[in-house]
Amino acid sequence: MVGRTKLVAGAATAVLIGAIAPLAIMRAPGSTDAPEAVLDQLLQAMQQGDVAAYLACLTGEPRDAARRDVESRRGGEFGAELRRAAAEIKGQALLKTESRGPDEVYVLVDRVYEKRPWELQAYRLRRERGRWLIFAIEPARPHDPPVPYGTPVVTATPEPRDGGQ
């Protein structure tokens, strides 16, 4: 009887873990459910020159404007322009995320460049049909980096001890 109870308990635990694990993965920090993830998706689409994935990150006026831009160009020009723009970006950091209600978020991003001033850019995101999308993009504001890109990091070495004398 004890063996059967352990077997049933083990099976029930396995079913419970199987049901809960996907939910935990979906909500994990950095998951695509986080509103900020759409900014990573946008950058990845730019790096790959993937116009469809780029447009899929946008809604409203930013999406309409990007579509008009795509339609006004020949062939893969827009995708190539996305790749060129992304190639200049060495990194980006989320400086601030502010909730503006249950389905709206303001995100401030600091974009790092190697050969030009860094940029602060604000995005407004909205959840539509269960997915976070960018519905407003403020103009980028250039700023000087606190430390120039590529500056070597130097750590101080401790002074040698004189043997405690």
DSSP file (Angstrom, degrees, kcal/mol; ACC not computed):
  #  RESIDUE AA STRUCTURE BP1 BP2  ACC     N-H-->O    O-->H-N    N-H-->O    O-->H-N    TCO  KAPPA ALPHA  PHI   PSI    X-CA   Y-CA   Z-CA
    1    1 A M     >        0   0    0      0, 0.0     4,-2.3     0, 0.0     5,-0.2   0.000 360.0 360.0 360.0 -42.0    0.0    0.0    0.0
    2    2 A V  H  >  +     0   0    0      1,-0.2     4,-2.3     2,-0.2     5,-0.2   0.901 360.0  51.9 -62.0 -41.0    2.8    2.4    0.9
    3    3 A G  H  > S+     0   0    0      1,-0.2     4,-1.9     2,-0.2    -1,-0.2   0.893 110.2  47.9 -61.8 -40.9    4.5    1.7   -2.5
    4    4 A R  H  > S+     0   0    0      2,-0.2     4,-2.6     1,-0.2    -1,-0.2   0.886 110.0  52.4 -68.6 -38.6    1.2    2.5   -4.3
    5    5 A T  H  X S+     0   0    0     -4,-2.3     4,-2.7     2,-0.2    -2,-0.2   0.912 110.5  48.0 -62.6 -43.5    0.7    5.7   -2.4
    6    6 A K  H  X S+     0   0    0     -4,-2.3     4,-2.7     2,-0.2    -1,-0.2   0.892 111.6  50.8 -63.9 -38.8    4.2    6.9   -3.3
    7    7 A L  H  X S+     0   0    0     -4,-1.9     4,-2.4     2,-0.2    -2,-0.2   0.926 112.8  44.9 -64.3 -45.8    3.6    6.0   -6.9
    8    8 A V  H  X S+     0   0    0     -4,-2.6     4,-2.6     2,-0.2    -2,-0.2   0.918 114.8  48.6 -64.8 -43.4    0.3    8.0   -7.0
    9    9 A A  H  X S+     0   0    0     -4,-2.7     4,-2.4     1,-0.2    -2,-0.2   0.910 112.3  49.1 -63.1 -41.8    1.9   10.9   -5.2
   10   10 A G  H  X S+     0   0    0     -4,-2.7     4,-2.3     2,-0.2    -2,-0.2   0.905 112.2  47.9 -63.7 -41.9    4.9   10.8   -7.6
   11   11 A A  H  X S+     0   0    0     -4,-2.4     4,-2.3     2,-0.2    -2,-0.2   0.909 111.8  49.9 -65.7 -42.1    2.5   10.8  -10.6
   12   12 A A  H  X S+     0   0    0     -4,-2.6     4,-2.4     1,-0.2    -2,-0.2   0.901 111.0  49.8 -63.7 -40.4    0.5   13.6   -9.2
   13   13 A T  H  X S+     0   0    0     -4,-2.4     4,-2.9     2,-0.2     5,-0.2   0.912 109.9  50.9 -63.7 -42.7    3.6   15.7   -8.6
   14   14 A A  H  X S+     0   0    0     -4,-2.3     4,-2.4     2,-0.2    -2,-0.2   0.907 111.4  47.6 -62.1 -42.2    4.8   15.0  -12.1
   15   15 A V  H  X S+     0   0    0     -4,-2.3     4,-1.7     2,-0.2    -2,-0.2   0.921 112.9  49.1 -65.0 -43.3    1.5   16.1  -13.6
   16   16 A L  H  X S+     0   0    0     -4,-2.4     4,-2.5     2,-0.2     5,-0.2   0.922 112.4  47.0 -62.7 -45.3    1.5   19.3  -11.4
   17   17 A I  H  X S+     0   0    0     -4,-2.9     4,-2.9     1,-0.2    -1,-0.2   0.913 110.8  53.2 -62.5 -42.1    5.0   20.2  -12.4
   18   18 A G  H  < S+     0   0    0     -4,-2.4    -1,-0.2    -5,-0.2    -2,-0.2   0.829 113.6  43.4 -61.9 -32.0    4.2   19.5  -16.0
   19   19 A A  H  < S+     0   0    0     -4,-1.7     4,-0.5    -5,-0.1    -2,-0.2   0.852 120.6  38.8 -81.4 -35.9    1.2   21.9  -15.7
   20   20 A I  H >X S+     0   0    0     -4,-2.5     4,-2.2    -5,-0.2     3,-0.5   0.839 100.8  70.9 -86.4 -34.9    3.0   24.7  -13.7
   21   21 A A  H 3X S+     0   0    0     -4,-2.9     4,-2.5     1,-0.3     5,-0.2   0.885  96.8  50.6 -55.0 -46.1    6.4   24.7  -15.4
   22   22 A P  H 3> S+     0   0    0      0, 0.0     4,-2.1     0, 0.0    -1,-0.3   0.883 110.4  51.3 -61.5 -34.4    5.3   26.2  -18.7
   23   23 A L  H <> S+     0   0    0     -3,-0.5     4,-1.3    -4,-0.5    -2,-0.2   0.911 110.4  48.3 -66.4 -41.6    3.5   29.0  -16.8
   24   24 A A  H  < S+     0   0    0     -4,-2.2     4,-0.4     1,-0.2     3,-0.2   0.898 111.5  49.9 -65.1 -40.5    6.7   29.7  -14.8
   25   25 A I  H >< S+     0   0    0     -4,-2.5     3,-1.0     1,-0.2    -1,-0.2   0.901 108.1  53.5 -64.8 -40.7    8.8   29.8  -18.0
   26   26 A M  H 3< S+     0   0    0     -4,-2.1     7,-0.5     1,-0.2    -1,-0.2   0.797 115.3  40.1 -64.7 -28.7    6.3   32.2  -19.7
   27   27 A R  T 3< S+     0   0    0     -4,-1.3    -1,-0.2    -3,-0.2    -2,-0.2   0.358  86.0 128.3-102.5   4.0    6.6   34.6  -16.7
   28   28 A A  S X  S-     0   0    0     -3,-1.0     3,-2.2    -4,-0.4     6,-0.2  -0.256  74.4 -88.8 -62.1 148.0   10.3   34.3  -16.2
   29   29 A P  T 3  S+     0   0    0      0, 0.0    -1,-0.1     0, 0.0     3,-0.1  -0.311 117.7  22.6 -55.7 137.6   12.3   37.6  -16.0
   30   30 A G  T 3  S+     0   0    0      1,-0.3    -2,-0.1    -3,-0.1    -3,-0.0   0.488  93.7 140.2  82.1   2.3   13.4   38.5  -19.5
   31   31 A S  S X  S-     0   0    0     -3,-2.2     3,-1.4     1,-0.1     6,-0.3  -0.261  71.2-105.2 -73.8 168.2   10.6   36.4  -21.1
   32   32 A T  T 3  S+     0   0    0      1,-0.3   100,-0.3    -3,-0.1    -1,-0.1   0.586 116.6  70.5 -71.3  -8.2    8.8   37.7  -24.1
   33   33 A D  T 3  S+     0   0    0     -7,-0.5    -1,-0.3    -5,-0.2    -6,-0.1   0.714  77.3  94.2 -78.5 -21.5    5.8   38.5  -21.8
   34   34 A A  S X  S-     0   0    0     -3,-1.4     3,-1.6    -6,-0.2     4,-0.4  -0.512  83.3-129.6 -70.1 136.9    7.7   41.3  -20.2
   35   35 A P  T >  S+     0   0    0      0, 0.0     3,-1.3     0, 0.0     4,-0.3   0.865 106.2  59.7 -57.4 -35.9    6.9   44.6  -22.0
   36   36 A E  T >> S+     0   0    0      1,-0.3     3,-1.4     2,-0.2     4,-1.0   0.713  86.0  78.3 -66.0 -19.6   10.6   45.4  -22.4
   37   37 A A  H <> S+     0   0    0     -3,-1.6     4,-2.3    -6,-0.3    -1,-0.3   0.807  81.6  65.9 -60.7 -29.5   11.1   42.2  -24.5
   38   38 A V  H <> S+     0   0    0     -3,-1.3     4,-2.2    -4,-0.4    -1,-0.3   0.814  96.8  55.9 -64.5 -27.6    9.5   43.9  -27.5
   39   39 A L  H <> S+     0   0    0     -3,-1.4     4,-2.1    -4,-0.3    -1,-0.2   0.878 107.8  47.5 -70.6 -37.1   12.5   46.3  -27.6
   40   40 A D  H  X S+     0   0    0     -4,-1.0     4,-2.5     2,-0.2    -2,-0.2   0.899 112.3  50.2 -66.1 -40.4   14.9   43.3  -27.8
   41   41 A Q  H  X S+     0   0    0     -4,-2.3     4,-2.5     2,-0.2    -2,-0.2   0.888 109.2  51.8 -64.0 -39.4   12.7   41.9  -30.5
   42   42 A L  H  X S+     0   0    0     -4,-2.2     4,-2.1     2,-0.2    -2,-0.2   0.936 111.6  45.9 -62.6 -47.4   12.8   45.2  -32.4
   43   43 A L  H  X S+     0   0    0     -4,-2.1     4,-2.7     1,-0.2    -2,-0.2   0.904 112.6  50.7 -63.2 -41.7   16.6   45.3  -32.2
   44   44 A Q  H  X S+     0   0    0     -4,-2.5     4,-1.9     2,-0.2     6,-0.2   0.909 109.3  50.8 -63.2 -41.5   16.9   41.7  -33.3
   45   45 A A  H  X>S+     0   0    0     -4,-2.5     5,-2.4     1,-0.2     4,-0.8   0.900 111.3  49.0 -61.7 -40.3   14.6   42.3  -36.3
   46   46 A M  H ><5S+     0   0    0     -4,-2.1     3,-0.9     2,-0.2    40,-0.2   0.932 109.1  51.8 -63.8 -45.8   16.8   45.3  -37.2
   47   47 A Q  H 3<5S+     0   0    0     -4,-2.7    -1,-0.2     1,-0.3    -2,-0.2   0.850 116.3  40.9 -60.0 -34.8   20.0   43.3  -37.0
   48   48 A Q  H 3<5S-     0   0    0     -4,-1.9    -1,-0.3    -5,-0.2    -2,-0.2   0.521 106.7-125.1 -90.8  -6.8   18.5   40.6  -39.2
   49   49 A G  T <<5 +     0   0    0     -3,-0.9     2,-1.1    -4,-0.8    -3,-0.2   0.805  52.7 160.8  65.5  28.6   16.9   43.1  -41.6
   50   50 A D     >< -     0   0    0     -5,-2.4     4,-2.2    -6,-0.2    -1,-0.2  -0.712  18.9-177.3 -89.3  96.4   13.6   41.3  -41.0
   51   51 A V  H  > S+     0   0    0     -2,-1.1     4,-2.7     1,-0.2     5,-0.2   0.895  80.4  51.8 -63.9 -42.8   11.0   43.8  -42.1
   52   52 A A  H  > S+     0   0    0      1,-0.2     4,-1.8     2,-0.2    -1,-0.2   0.914 112.2  45.9 -62.4 -43.1    8.0   41.6  -41.1
   53   53 A A  H  > S+     0   0    0      2,-0.2     4,-0.5     1,-0.2    -1,-0.2   0.867 112.2  52.6 -67.5 -36.0    9.4   41.1  -37.6
   54   54 A Y  H >< S+     0   0    0     -4,-2.2     3,-1.3     1,-0.2     4,-0.3   0.949 111.1  45.4 -62.7 -49.7   10.2   44.8  -37.3
   55   55 A L  H >< S+     0   0    0     -4,-2.7     3,-1.6     1,-0.3    -1,-0.2   0.831 104.2  64.2 -63.0 -32.4    6.6   45.8  -38.2
   56   56 A A  H 3< S+     0   0    0     -4,-1.8    -1,-0.3     1,-0.3    -2,-0.2   0.661  97.0  57.6 -67.6 -15.4    5.2   43.1  -35.8
   57   57 A C  T << S+     0   0    0     -3,-1.3    77,-2.8    -4,-0.5    -1,-0.3   0.559 102.3  69.3 -87.2  -9.5    6.8   45.1  -32.9
   58   58 A L  B <   +a  134   0A   0     -3,-1.6     2,-0.3    -4,-0.3    77,-0.2  -0.699  53.6 178.8-113.8 158.8    4.8   48.2  -33.8
   59   59 A T     >  +     0   0    0     75,-2.2     4,-0.7    -2,-0.2     5,-0.0  -0.953  52.4   5.8-147.1 164.4    1.2   49.4  -33.7
   60   60 A G  H  > S-     0   0    0     -2,-0.3     4,-2.4     1,-0.2     3,-0.3  -0.263 123.3  -7.1  64.5-144.0   -0.6   52.6  -34.5
   61   61 A E  H  > S+     0   0    0     74,-0.3     4,-3.0     1,-0.2     5,-0.3   0.865 133.0  55.1 -59.8 -42.5    1.3   55.5  -36.1
   62   62 A P  H  > S+     0   0    0      0, 0.0     4,-2.2     0, 0.0    -1,-0.2   0.918 112.6  44.4 -58.7 -39.8    4.8   54.0  -35.8
   63   63 A R  H  X S+     0   0    0     -4,-0.7     4,-2.7    -3,-0.3    -2,-0.2   0.926 114.0  49.2 -68.3 -43.8    3.6   50.9  -37.7
   64   64 A D  H  X S+     0   0    0     -4,-2.4     4,-2.3     2,-0.2    -1,-0.2   0.923 112.7  47.7 -61.1 -44.4    1.7   53.0  -40.3
   65   65 A A  H  X S+     0   0    0     -4,-3.0     4,-2.1     1,-0.2    -1,-0.2   0.912 112.6  48.7 -63.3 -43.3    4.8   55.2  -40.9
   66   66 A A  H  X S+     0   0    0     -4,-2.2     4,-2.6    -5,-0.3    -2,-0.2   0.905 110.4  51.5 -64.7 -40.9    7.1   52.2  -41.2
   67   67 A R  H  X S+     0   0    0     -4,-2.7     4,-2.7     2,-0.2    -2,-0.2   0.920 109.2  50.2 -60.8 -43.8    4.7   50.5  -43.7
   68   68 A R  H  X S+     0   0    0     -4,-2.3     4,-1.5     1,-0.2    -1,-0.2   0.909 111.3  49.6 -60.9 -40.5    4.6   53.7  -45.8
   69   69 A D  H  < S+     0   0    0     -4,-2.1     4,-0.4     2,-0.2    -2,-0.2   0.911 111.1  48.6 -64.5 -42.8    8.4   53.8  -45.7
   70   70 A V  H >< S+     0   0    0     -4,-2.6     3,-1.3     1,-0.2    -2,-0.2   0.928 111.7  49.6 -61.5 -45.6    8.6   50.1  -46.8
   71   71 A E  H 3< S+     0   0    0     -4,-2.7    -1,-0.2     1,-0.3    -2,-0.2   0.760 105.4  57.6 -68.0 -25.3    6.2   50.6  -49.6
   72   72 A S  T 3< S+     0   0    0     -4,-1.5    -1,-0.3    -5,-0.2     2,-0.2   0.539 100.4  72.4 -82.7  -5.6    8.1   53.7  -50.9
   73   73 A R  S <  S-     0   0    0     -3,-1.3     2,-0.3    -4,-0.4    -3,-0.0  -0.667  82.2-111.6-109.6 163.0   11.3   51.7  -51.4
   74   74 A R    >   -     0   0    0     -2,-0.2     3,-2.4     2,-0.0     4,-0.2  -0.685  64.7 -46.2 -91.8 145.5   12.4   49.0  -53.8
   75   75 A G  T 3  S-     0   0    0     -2,-0.3     3,-0.4     1,-0.3     4,-0.2   0.064 121.0 -10.0  41.8-126.1   13.0   45.4  -52.9
   76   76 A G  T 3> S+     0   0    0      1,-0.2     4,-2.4     2,-0.1    -1,-0.3   0.105  95.7 115.5 -94.9  21.5   15.1   44.9  -49.8
   77   77 A E  H <> S+     0   0    0     -3,-2.4     4,-2.3     1,-0.2    -1,-0.2   0.905  77.4  49.0 -58.1 -43.2   16.1   48.5  -49.3
   78   78 A F  H  > S+     0   0    0     -3,-0.4     4,-2.3    -4,-0.2    -1,-0.2   0.923 111.6  48.9 -65.2 -43.5   14.3   48.9  -46.0
   79   79 A G  H  > S+     0   0    0      1,-0.2     4,-2.1     2,-0.2    -1,-0.2   0.894 111.3  50.2 -61.2 -40.2   15.7   45.7  -44.6
   80   80 A A  H  X S+     0   0    0     -4,-2.4     4,-2.2     1,-0.2    -1,-0.2   0.878 109.5  51.2 -66.0 -37.3   19.2   46.7  -45.6
   81   81 A E  H  X S+     0   0    0     -4,-2.3     4,-2.5    -5,-0.2    -2,-0.2   0.889 107.9  52.5 -66.6 -38.7   18.6   50.1  -43.9
   82   82 A L  H  X S+     0   0    0     -4,-2.3     4,-2.4     2,-0.2    -2,-0.2   0.928 109.9  48.9 -60.4 -44.7   17.5   48.4  -40.7
   83   83 A R  H  X S+     0   0    0     -4,-2.1     4,-2.1     2,-0.2    -2,-0.2   0.911 111.0  50.0 -62.7 -42.7   20.7   46.3  -40.7
   84   84 A R  H  X S+     0   0    0     -4,-2.2     4,-0.9     1,-0.2    -1,-0.2   0.929 112.0  47.6 -61.9 -45.0   22.9   49.4  -41.3
   85   85 A A  H >X S+     0   0    0     -4,-2.5     3,-0.5     1,-0.2     4,-0.5   0.907 113.6  47.4 -63.1 -41.7   21.2   51.2  -38.4
   86   86 A A  H >< S+     0   0    0     -4,-2.4     3,-0.9   -40,-0.2    -1,-0.2   0.818 101.3  65.3 -70.3 -30.4   21.5   48.2  -36.1
   87   87 A A  H 3< S+     0   0    0     -4,-2.1    -1,-0.2     1,-0.3    -2,-0.2   0.805  98.3  54.9 -63.7 -28.2   25.2   47.7  -37.0
   88   88 A E  H << S+     0   0    0     -4,-0.9    26,-0.7    -3,-0.5     2,-0.5   0.734  89.6  90.9 -75.1 -22.1   26.1   51.0  -35.4
   89   89 A I  E <<  +B  113   0A   0     -3,-0.9    24,-0.2    -4,-0.5     3,-0.1  -0.633  48.5 179.7 -81.9 123.8   24.5   50.0  -32.1
   90   90 A K  E     -     0   0A   0     22,-3.2     2,-0.3    -2,-0.5    23,-0.2   0.633  65.8 -33.7 -95.4 -17.6   26.9   48.4  -29.6
   91   91 A G  E     -B  112   0A   0     21,-1.1    21,-3.3     2,-0.0    -1,-0.4  -0.941  51.0-137.5 175.3 167.7   24.3   47.8  -26.9
   92   92 A Q  E     -B  111   0A   0     -2,-0.3     2,-0.4    19,-0.2    19,-0.2  -0.996  10.1-160.8-146.0 146.9   21.3   49.2  -25.2
   93   93 A A  E     -B  110   0A   0     17,-2.5    17,-3.0    -2,-0.3     2,-0.8  -0.981  21.3-128.1-128.9 138.2   20.3   49.5  -21.5
   94   94 A L  E     +B  109   0A   0     -2,-0.4    15,-0.2    15,-0.2     3,-0.1  -0.765  28.4 176.7 -84.0 114.6   16.8   50.0  -20.1
   95   95 A L  E     +     0   0A   0     13,-2.7     2,-0.3    -2,-0.8    -1,-0.2   0.833  62.9   6.9 -88.3 -35.1   17.2   53.0  -17.7
   96   96 A K  E     -B  108   0A   0     12,-1.4    12,-2.8     2,-0.0     2,-0.4  -0.991  51.0-171.5-153.3 138.5   13.6   53.3  -16.6
   97   97 A T  E     -B  107   0A   0     -2,-0.3     2,-0.5    10,-0.2    10,-0.2  -0.990  14.3-177.2-129.7 123.2   10.3   51.5  -16.9
   98   98 A E  E     -B  106   0A   0      8,-2.9     8,-3.0    -2,-0.4     2,-0.3  -0.980  23.2-131.6-123.9 128.7    7.1   53.2  -15.6
   99   99 A S  E     -B  105   0A   0     -2,-0.5     6,-0.3     6,-0.2    -2,-0.0  -0.599  17.9-175.4 -73.9 134.8    3.7   51.7  -15.6
  100  100 A R        -     0   0    0      4,-3.1     5,-0.2     1,-0.5     3,-0.1  -0.053  69.0 -41.9-117.7  28.6    1.1   54.0  -17.0
  101  101 A G  S >  S-     0   0    0      3,-0.3     3,-0.9     1,-0.1    -1,-0.5  -0.736  86.0 -58.0 131.6 178.9   -1.8   51.7  -16.3
  102  102 A P  T 3  S+     0   0    0      0, 0.0    -1,-0.1     0, 0.0     3,-0.0   0.772 134.9  26.5 -66.5 -25.3   -2.5   48.0  -16.5
  103  103 A D  T 3  S+     0   0    0     -3,-0.1    24,-2.1    23,-0.0     2,-0.4   0.068 110.5  74.0-127.8  25.2   -1.8   47.8  -20.3
  104  104 A E  E <   + C   0 126A   0     -3,-0.9    -4,-3.1    22,-0.2     2,-0.3  -0.997  50.5 179.3-143.5 137.7    0.6   50.7  -20.9
  105  105 A V  E     -BC  99 125A   0     20,-2.5    20,-3.2    -2,-0.4     2,-0.5  -0.992  19.2-147.1-139.0 142.3    4.3   51.2  -20.1
  106  106 A Y  E     -BC  98 124A   0     -8,-3.0    -8,-2.9    -2,-0.3     2,-0.4  -0.938  21.8-172.3-105.4 130.3    6.8   54.0  -20.7
  107  107 A V  E     -BC  97 123A   0     16,-2.8    16,-2.8    -2,-0.5     2,-0.5  -0.991  12.4-157.3-129.1 129.9   10.4   52.7  -21.2
  108  108 A L  E     -BC  96 122A   0    -12,-2.8   -13,-2.7    -2,-0.4   -12,-1.4  -0.925  15.7-166.7-106.1 125.7   13.6   54.9  -21.5
  109  109 A V  E     -BC  94 121A   0     12,-2.9    12,-2.6    -2,-0.5     2,-0.6  -0.907  15.1-151.2-116.3 138.0   16.5   53.2  -23.3
  110  110 A D  E     -BC  93 120A   0    -17,-3.0   -17,-2.5    -2,-0.4     2,-0.5  -0.949  18.6-156.2-105.3 117.4   20.1   54.3  -23.4
  111  111 A R  E     -BC  92 119A   0      8,-3.5     8,-2.0    -2,-0.6     2,-0.4  -0.832   4.9-145.0-101.3 130.7   21.6   53.2  -26.7
  112  112 A V  E     -B   91   0A   0    -21,-3.3   -22,-3.2    -2,-0.5   -21,-1.1  -0.803  17.9-179.1-100.4 129.3   25.4   52.8  -26.9
  113  113 A Y  E     -B   89   0A   0     -2,-0.4    36,-0.3     3,-0.3   -24,-0.1  -0.916  23.8-144.8-123.3 152.7   27.4   53.6  -30.1
  114  114 A E  S    S+     0   0    0    -26,-0.7    35,-0.2    -2,-0.3    -1,-0.1   0.912  94.9  25.1 -81.1 -44.9   31.1   53.3  -30.7
  115  115 A K  S    S+     0   0    0    -27,-0.2    -1,-0.1     2,-0.1   -27,-0.0   0.165 119.6  40.9-115.0  18.3   31.8   56.3  -32.9
  116  116 A R  S    S-     0   0    0      0, 0.0    -3,-0.3     0, 0.0     0, 0.0  -0.966  96.0 -66.1-153.5 168.6   29.1   58.8  -32.0
  117  117 A P        -     0   0    0      0, 0.0    27,-0.2     0, 0.0    -2,-0.1  -0.221  55.3-111.0 -58.3 148.3   27.3   60.2  -29.0
  118  118 A W  E     - D   0 143A   0     25,-1.5    25,-2.8    -5,-0.1     2,-0.4  -0.230  33.5-133.1 -69.7 169.0   25.0   57.8  -27.2
  119  119 A E  E     -CD 111 142A   0     -8,-2.0    -8,-3.5    23,-0.3     2,-0.5  -0.985  10.2-151.5-132.8 140.0   21.2   58.3  -27.4
  120  120 A L  E     +CD 110 141A   0     21,-2.6    21,-2.9    -2,-0.4     2,-0.4  -0.922  25.5 176.6-100.2 132.2   18.4   58.3  -24.9
  121  121 A Q  E     -C  109   0A   0    -12,-2.6   -12,-2.9    -2,-0.5     2,-0.4  -0.995  17.6-148.4-141.3 134.4   15.1   57.3  -26.5
  122  122 A A  E     -C  108   0A   0     -2,-0.4    16,-2.7    17,-0.3     2,-0.4  -0.818  12.5-170.3-104.6 141.1   11.7   56.8  -24.9
  123  123 A Y  E     -CE 107 137A   0    -16,-2.8   -16,-2.8    -2,-0.4     2,-0.5  -0.951  13.5-147.8-125.4 145.5    9.1   54.3  -26.1
  124  124 A R  E     -CE 106 136A   0     12,-2.7    11,-2.8    -2,-0.4    12,-1.3  -0.977  20.2-166.0-114.5 126.4    5.5   53.9  -25.1
  125  125 A L  E     -CE 105 134A   0    -20,-3.2   -20,-2.5    -2,-0.5     2,-0.4  -0.838   6.9-170.9-114.4 147.5    4.2   50.3  -25.1
  126  126 A R  E     -CE 104 133A   0      7,-2.6     7,-2.4    -2,-0.3     2,-0.6  -0.996  25.1-122.8-137.6 141.7    0.7   49.0  -25.0
  127  127 A R  E     + E   0 132A   0    -24,-2.1     2,-0.4    -2,-0.4     5,-0.2  -0.758  33.9 177.9 -85.6 121.9   -0.6   45.5  -24.6
  128  128 A E  E >   - E   0 131A   0      3,-3.1     3,-1.8    -2,-0.6    -2,-0.0  -0.993  68.7 -13.1-127.3 125.8   -2.9   44.6  -27.5
  129  129 A R  T 3  S-     0   0    0     -2,-0.4    -1,-0.1     1,-0.3     3,-0.1   0.874 131.3 -52.0  51.1  40.9   -4.5   41.2  -27.8
  130  130 A G  T 3  S+     0   0    0      1,-0.2     2,-0.4    -3,-0.0    -1,-0.3   0.521 119.9 102.5  80.4   6.1   -2.2   39.9  -25.1
  131  131 A R  E <  S- E   0 128A   0     -3,-1.8    -3,-3.1    -5,-0.0     2,-0.4  -0.973  70.4-123.8-127.1 137.2    1.0   41.2  -26.7
  132  132 A W  E     + E   0 127A   0     -2,-0.4     2,-0.3  -100,-0.3    -5,-0.2  -0.637  36.3 176.3 -79.4 131.9    3.2   44.2  -25.9
  133  133 A L  E     - E   0 126A   0     -7,-2.4    -7,-2.6    -2,-0.4     2,-0.6  -0.947  34.5-111.1-134.7 154.4    3.7   46.6  -28.9
  134  134 A I  E     +aE  58 125A   0    -77,-2.8   -75,-2.2    -2,-0.3    -9,-0.2  -0.761  36.4 167.2 -85.9 121.0    5.3   49.9  -29.4
  135  135 A F  E     +     0   0A   0    -11,-2.8   -74,-0.3    -2,-0.6     2,-0.3   0.516  65.1  27.3-113.5  -7.6    2.7   52.6  -30.1
  136  136 A A  E     - E   0 124A   0    -12,-1.3   -12,-2.7   -75,-0.1     2,-0.4  -0.971  57.3-169.0-153.4 140.0    4.8   55.8  -29.7
  137  137 A I  E     - E   0 123A   0     -2,-0.3   -14,-0.2   -14,-0.2     3,-0.1  -0.988  15.2-147.3-130.9 121.2    8.5   56.6  -30.1
  138  138 A E        -     0   0    0    -16,-2.7   -16,-0.1    -2,-0.4     3,-0.1  -0.538  37.6 -87.9 -82.5 153.5   10.0   59.9  -28.9
  139  139 A P        -     0   0    0      0, 0.0   -17,-0.3     0, 0.0    -1,-0.1  -0.300  49.9-104.4 -59.1 143.4   12.8   61.4  -30.8
  140  140 A A        -     0   0    0    -19,-0.1   -19,-0.2    -3,-0.1   -21,-0.0  -0.437  28.3-149.8 -70.0 143.0   16.3   60.2  -29.7
  141  141 A R  E     -D  120   0A   0    -21,-2.9   -21,-2.6    -2,-0.1    -1,-0.0  -0.958  13.9-137.3-116.3 113.2   18.3   62.7  -27.6
  142  142 A P  E     +D  119   0A   0      0, 0.0     2,-0.3     0, 0.0   -23,-0.3  -0.350  27.8 172.7 -68.0 149.2   22.1   62.4  -28.0
  143  143 A H  E     -D  118   0A   0    -25,-2.8   -25,-1.5    -2,-0.0    -2,-0.0  -0.985  36.4-101.8-152.1 153.0   24.3   62.5  -24.9
  144  144 A D        -     0   0    0     -2,-0.3   -25,-0.0   -27,-0.2     0, 0.0  -0.542  43.7-113.2 -74.3 138.8   28.0   62.0  -24.2
  145  145 A P        -     0   0    0      0, 0.0    -1,-0.1     0, 0.0   -33,-0.0  -0.373  16.2-124.4 -69.3 151.9   28.8   58.6  -22.6
  146  146 A P  S    S+     0   0    0      0, 0.0    -2,-0.0     0, 0.0     0, 0.0   0.857 103.6  14.4 -63.2 -33.8   30.0   58.6  -19.0
  147  147 A V  S    S-     0   0    0      4,-0.0     3,-0.1     0, 0.0     4,-0.1  -0.989  99.7-103.2-138.7 130.2   33.1   56.7  -20.2
  148  148 A P    >   -     0   0    0      0, 0.0     3,-1.9     0, 0.0   -34,-0.1  -0.216  46.2 -95.3 -56.6 141.9   33.9   56.5  -23.9
  149  149 A Y  T 3  S+     0   0    0    -36,-0.3   -35,-0.0     1,-0.3     0, 0.0  -0.316 111.2  25.1 -56.6 134.9   33.1   53.2  -25.6
  150  150 A G  T 3  S+     0   0    0      1,-0.3    -1,-0.3    -3,-0.1     3,-0.0   0.402  79.7 149.5  90.4  -1.5   36.1   50.8  -25.6
  151  151 A T    <   -     0   0    0     -3,-1.9    -1,-0.3     1,-0.1    -4,-0.0  -0.487  51.9-115.2 -64.9 126.2   37.9   52.4  -22.6
  152  152 A P        -     0   0    0      0, 0.0     2,-0.6     0, 0.0    -1,-0.1  -0.328  21.5-124.4 -64.2 144.4   39.9   49.7  -20.9
  153  153 A V        -     0   0    0     -3,-0.0     2,-0.5     2,-0.0     0, 0.0  -0.799  27.8-165.4 -89.2 125.2   38.8   48.8  -17.4
  154  154 A V        -     0   0    0     -2,-0.6     2,-0.4     0, 0.0     0, 0.0  -0.949   3.3-158.2-115.8 128.2   41.7   49.1  -15.0
  155  155 A T        -     0   0    0     -2,-0.5     2,-0.2     1,-0.0    -2,-0.0  -0.855  24.1-114.3-104.3 141.9   41.5   47.6  -11.5
  156  156 A A        -     0   0    0     -2,-0.4    -1,-0.0     1,-0.0     0, 0.0  -0.500  25.1-138.2 -71.9 137.3   43.8   48.8   -8.7
  157  157 A T        -     0   0    0     -2,-0.2    -1,-0.0     1,-0.1     2,-0.0  -0.814  26.3-108.6 -95.7 139.0   46.3   46.4   -7.5
  158  158 A P        -     0   0    0      0, 0.0     3,-0.1     0, 0.0    -1,-0.1  -0.325  34.1-105.6 -67.3 146.6   46.8   46.2   -3.7
  159  159 A E        -     0   0    0      1,-0.1     2,-0.1    -2,-0.0     0, 0.0  -0.461  42.2-104.3 -65.3 138.3   50.0   47.6   -2.3
  160  160 A P        -     0   0    0      0, 0.0     2,-0.2     0, 0.0    -1,-0.1  -0.419  36.0-121.4 -66.1 141.2   52.4   44.8   -1.1
  161  161 A R        -     0   0    0     -2,-0.1     0, 0.0     1,-0.1     0, 0.0  -0.548   6.8-135.7 -83.1 149.6   52.4   44.4    2.6
  162  162 A D    >   -     0   0    0     -2,-0.2     3,-0.5     1,-0.0    -1,-0.1   0.085  58.8 -87.4 -93.7  24.1   55.7   44.8    4.4
  163  163 A G  T 3  S-     0   0    0      1,-0.2    -2,-0.0     2,-0.1    -1,-0.0   0.663  74.8 -67.4  82.5  14.7   55.2   41.7    6.6
  164  164 A G  T 3         0   0    0      1,-0.0    -1,-0.2     0, 0.0    -3,-0.0   0.633 360.0 360.0  83.1  14.6   53.2   43.6    9.3
  165  165 A Q    <         0   0    0     -3,-0.5    -2,-0.1     0, 0.0    -1,-0.0   0.461 360.0 360.0 -90.6 360.0   56.2   45.6   10.6
